[in-house]
């Protein structure tokens, strides 16, 4: 049974990282205001939310199986308090920090209407810290973290996110963003 738990723990961690990567990418794309080919903007937003929640499910599976696995010997302290783990405390601590950040982002996303847009956005910016911390945890603490396929997957994930960030800060986005702000200000003032 421990072999099954260990395999599910490893696989669910990799899937959670991939889903977090796609979620971050979709968040960047959604925020750009530009639609993806063949998808209206609201669909991209809905996909972002659903992929994010699915990442949380796989993360819970990752943590839960490793808690039950007698080989991993993960404890509640390892999950809740960063950098106190017995095995590779720094790398495990990064995973704990990523989980803490994900909890904050998820709760504010689910309570977005009650907390207001300003609080939601402020906390949601933590996603930009969450993702590289989770990636570092995967490489540093994962059983396959330094294997060729995992490093290739990590490199592809970084490239995937960097392309989205570069697209977002491109001149076209900045011009579109400025035009939307100007248009919004004009519509608030009403007819002249």
N, C-alpha and C positions, 0 to 999 in steps of 0.2 A: 504493500500500500504506500509506503514512503516513496518508492520510485515514481509512482503515479502522481503523488502530491508534488514531488520535486519537479517532475516534467510539466505538470499543469502550472505550477508556480513560475517556472522559467518562461514557458510559452505565453502565459497571460501577461507577464511583465513586458515582453517584447511587443505583444499586440497592443497593450496599453500605451506604450511609447509611440507606436505607429499611429494610433488613433489620436494621441495628443498632438503629434506632428501635423496630421491632417486637420485637426481642429484649429490649431494655431494658424495654419495656412488659410483655412476658410475664414477665420476671424479677420485676418489681414485683408483678404479679398473682399469680404463683406463690408469692412470699414472703408474700403477705397471708393465705394459707391458705384463702381463699374460692374455691370453684370458679367457673368461668365457666359461664354457662347452657349446658346440653347437653354439657359436657365435664368428666369427672372430673379431679381435681387432677393425677394422674400423667400424663394426656394433655397438660395445659398444660405440665408440666415437660419432657416429651419434645419437645413442639413448640418450647419455648424453646431447648432444646439444639440441635435440628436447624436452626432459623432462625439461631442463632448460628454454627453451623458453615458454613451456606450464606453468611452474611455474610463469613466468612473467605475462602471460595472466591472471592467476587466482589471482595474486596479484593486478593487475590493476582492476579486477572485485571486489575484496575485498575492495580496497580503494574507487573505484567509487561508489559502493553501499552505503558505510558508509558516503561518502560525501553527497549523496542525502537523506539519512535517517535523518529525523528530530529528532529522539530520540538520535542517536549517536552524532549529532552536530559536526561532524568532519569538520575542516576548512583547507584551503590550508596551513596555517601556521603550523598546526599540522603535515601535511605531509612533509613539506619542512624543518622546523626548529625543531631540537630535543629538548625535555624537556620543551616546552612552552605550552603544552596542558592544558586545564582547568580540564579535568578528568584524574586522575592517570598520571600525567605528566611524571614520571620516566618510567613507563611501556610503555606508548604511545611513549615516546622519544626513547626507544629501538627499537620500530617498525620503527620509522623514520630513525634511524641509519641503520637498516637492509635494508630499501628501498634505502638509499643513497649508501650503499655498493653494493647492487644489481645493481643499475644503473651503477656504475663504472665498475663492473665485466662484465655486459652485453654489454656495449658500447665497452670495450676493446676486448671482444670476437668477436663482430661483425666487428670490425676494425683490427682484428689480423694481417692480411697481411700488412696493411699500417703502423701499429705501430711497428711491429717487435716482434719477439718471446720473447726477454728479457723484454720488457714493458708488454706484455701480461701476461707472467708468474708472474711478480712482482705484478701486480694488481690482477691476478687470485687467488693469495694466500689469498686475502681478503675473499674468500669464507669460509675459516676456521674460520674467525671471524663472518661473516654474519650469518651462520647457528645457532650457539648457541645464538646469540643476538635475532634472529627471534624466536627461541624456548622460550627464556625467556620472550619475548614480549607476546607470545601466552599464556603462563601460567599466567603471571602477569596481563595482560590487557584483555584477552579473557573472555567472559561471562562464558564459560565452562572451563576456564583455570585450575581450581582446582577441577573439577569434576573427579570422579574415572576413567571414560573412557578416559578422556583427559590426565590424569597423566599416565595411562597405555600406551596410544599411544605415549606420550613423552618419557617414559622410554624405550619402544620398539625402538623408533627412535634413541635414544642415544646408545642403545646396537647395533643396526644395523650399525651405523657409527663407533663405537669403534671396532667392529669385522673387518671392512674393514681396519681401521688404523692399527690394530695389524697385520693383514695379510700383509699389505704393508711394515711394518717395520720388518717383520719376516726374519729369516736368509736366507730362500729361495729367497726372493725378493732381499735382499741385495747382495747375490751371483749372481743372475741373472743380476742385475743392473751393478755390477762390470764387469761381463763377457761381457755385451753389450758394455760398455765403452771401454774395452780393444779391443774388436773386431772392434769397430768403429775407434779407433786410428790406428790399424793395417791396416785397409782398406784405410785410408787416406794417410798413408805412401807409399802404393803401394808395389809391389813385392820386396823382398830383393835380 
